[in-house]
Amino acid sequence: MKTPPTPRRSRLAARAISAIRAAVASRAAVVAAVAAFTMVGCASLPGSAALDQLTDRIVKASFRDEGIVKSRVLDTDETNRLCSAADVAGKPLDEATARRLEELNLKTIQWPSDGKYLGDWKEGEKIAQNGRGLTWSDDAKTVNGGNCYNCHQLDKKEISFGTIGPSLYNYGKIRGVTDPANPDAKLMVEYTWGRIWNSKAYNACSNMPRAGHMGILNEQQVRDLVALLLDPQSPVNQ
């Protein structure tokens, strides 16, 4: 007598079948596209625009909704499209385009609704060191982390941190912020908030996620991160 599959094994089997079906669909799309280009012959090779469309079709055919992650994450805005094209071309955006995109992104920044830019740096530290959230294995109720440690050093005691972004250790101190509430610190406080909310407002093709703009972090979380970076008592400024 065969032992009936456990619920966990059934779920794993269902996921495996879904993955196989997606792979087959993706391969079919690739094969069809390649066959079409082969039929027209080498004399009619597609231009870059056609190749971009083909790539977009192949990528979208390879993704499916899974858990809280939806395939619409592949839909990008003008900023991402132009920056990706510049990266492929191996040259930066021209200055006029970069400035235009930065102005567009600056307009999307939502400033604190209560006028308070700083929250609790202790909570900010938890957010910065938390990389969970927004993956297919996460529950919709999972609180997103900032994943800041993956790109930045935040504390001299850290022994593992990413280097894609600059070190943020002594962020407030080296910028002369001794009292974030002082009017002299206002511009730096606002800049820090804006940079976290939408980094592309200050650097059109920044690799930094647009944490607030893309809904990764909420207003209170951004407030706590600003405190982590600027509060003199924060380990960042020790």
N, C-alpha and C positions, 0 to 999 in steps of 0.2 A: 504493500500500500504506500503510495507516494505521500510525502509530507506536503501539505498545502503551503504555498508561499506566504511568508510573513508580509504584513502591510508595508514594512520598510523595503523588502525585496521587490514588492510589486511597484512601489514608487520608483525605485532605481531602474527597474525594467522599463517602466513607462518613459522615464527620462531618456534612457538609452535609445528607445525606439524613436522618440521625437528628434533626438540628435541625428540619428541616421537619416530620417526623412528630410531634415533640413540640409544635411550634407548632400543628399541626392538631388534636391531641388537646386542647390547652389551649383553643383557640378553640371546639371542640365543647362543652367543659364550660361555657364562659361562655354560649354561645348557648342551650344547654339550660336553664341556670339562669334566664337572662333570660326565656326563653319561658314557663317555669313561673310566674314572678312576674307576667308579663303576663296570663296566662290567668286568674289569680285576681282581677285587677283592682286598681285603685288603692285600693279600699275595704279591701283586706286586705294592706296593705304589711307586709313582714316586720319583726320587731323586731330589736334590736341583736344578740341571741343568734343569730338565724337568719342575719343578715348576716355575723356572725363565722364561722359554719360554712361559709357559701358562699365567703367569702374564703379560708378554709383549704383548701377543696376546689380552688379555682381555682389557688392558689399551688402546691399539691402536684401538680396536673396539669401545671404548667408546668416542673417539675423532673424530672430523671432522674439516675440514677447515671452518673458520668463520671469515669473514672480512679479515683483514691483517694477522691474525694468522693462520698458516698452521700446519697441524698435524705433519709435520716434526720436530717441536720443541721437539718431544718425542725422536728423534734420538740423542743419546749421544755419546761422545767420550770415549776413554779408561780411562781418568782421572775420569770422572763422574761415569763410571761403576765400577771401582775399589774402589772408595771412598764410593759409595752406598753399595757395597758388604761388605766393612769393617764396615760400620755403622750397617748393618743388623746383622753382626756377633758379634757386640758389642766390637770390639777391633780395635785399630788403624792399619794403614798400617805398614808393616815392614819397617825399615829404608831404606833399599836398594831400595824398590819399591817407597817409598815416594821421595827419592832423584832423582830417574830416572824420575818420573813424573814432578818434579819441573824443571829439566833440559829441558825436552821437552817443557814445557810451557814457560820457559824463552826465548827459541828460537823464540817464536811467538810474543814477544813484539815488537811493531813498535815504535821506538823512534821518537821524533819530526822531521819532514822532513826539517824544517828550523833551527834546532838546538836550538830553543827557547822553554824552558820548562814551563815558566810562562806566563799566559795570564792576564785576568782582574778578580780580586777576586770578584768584584761586580756581574759579570756575573756568576762566579762560585757559588756564594751564591744562585742565582736563580736556577741554575741547581741542587744543592744539596737539595733544598727544593721543588723540583718538582718531583712528582711521576707519572706523566702521560706518556703515550706512550706504544706501543707494546701490547695493549690489543685489543680484537676483536671489541670493541666499538670505538677505536681510528681511525682516518683517517690516511691514509698512509703518509700524509704531516705533521702529528703531530710531533713536535720536542720532542724527548725523554728527560725525566728528569733523574737525577742520583738517585733519591729516597734515598739519603744518610741519611736523617733525620730519616728514618724508622729503622735504625740500630745504629746510632751514635748520640751522643750529639755534637753539633758544636759550640754553643754559650751559654754562661752562662745565657742569657736572655730567652732561650727557656724553655717553660713549658711542652712541649710534644715532646718526642723523644724515639726511640727504644734503647734497651740495648743488642741486639744480638751481636753487635760489641762493641769495647771499645770506651770510650769517646774520641773525637778528639779535644776537647777544649784545647787550648794552644799547639796544635800539633807541630808547628814550634818552639815555645818558649822553651818548655821543651827539645827539641832536639838541642838547641843551635844555631838555624838558625836566625841570626840577619840581614843578608844580603844574600838573595838567589843567588846573582850574584858573591859572594865571592867564590874563588876556594875551600875554606875550607868546603863549603856547598854542593859541587858538588855531593858527594856520596848520601847525604840525598835527594837532589833534584831528582836524577836519581831513587833512590829507591821509592820515592813517586809516580813518573810517572809510573814506572813499576808495582807498587802495584795496582794502579787504572786500568791500562791497562789489566793486567792479574794477579790477586791475587794468583792464584795457582802456580805461578812461585816461590813464597816464602813460601807457605804453601799448599801442594798438595791437601788437603781436606778442604781448607778454605770455609766458607759459603758465603764469599763475591763474588758477581757477577763479572765475567771477562768482565768489562765494555767495554774496547776497543776491545779485542779479539773477543767478541761475537757481535760486532756491535751495542751495546746499545748506546754508546757515540762515537762521532767522535773526531778527533785529537784536534780541537779547544776547544771542551768541556772539554777534559782531561786537556788541558793546563790551562783552567780557574779554574778547580778544584784544580790543583796543586798550583795555586796562592792563592786560598782560604785557603789552608792549611799552606802555607809557607810565604806568604807576611806579613811582620810585621804590616801592616796597616789593615789587615783583622780582622774582629770581632773574628775570631777563636783565634787570638793571643793577644787579649786585656785583 
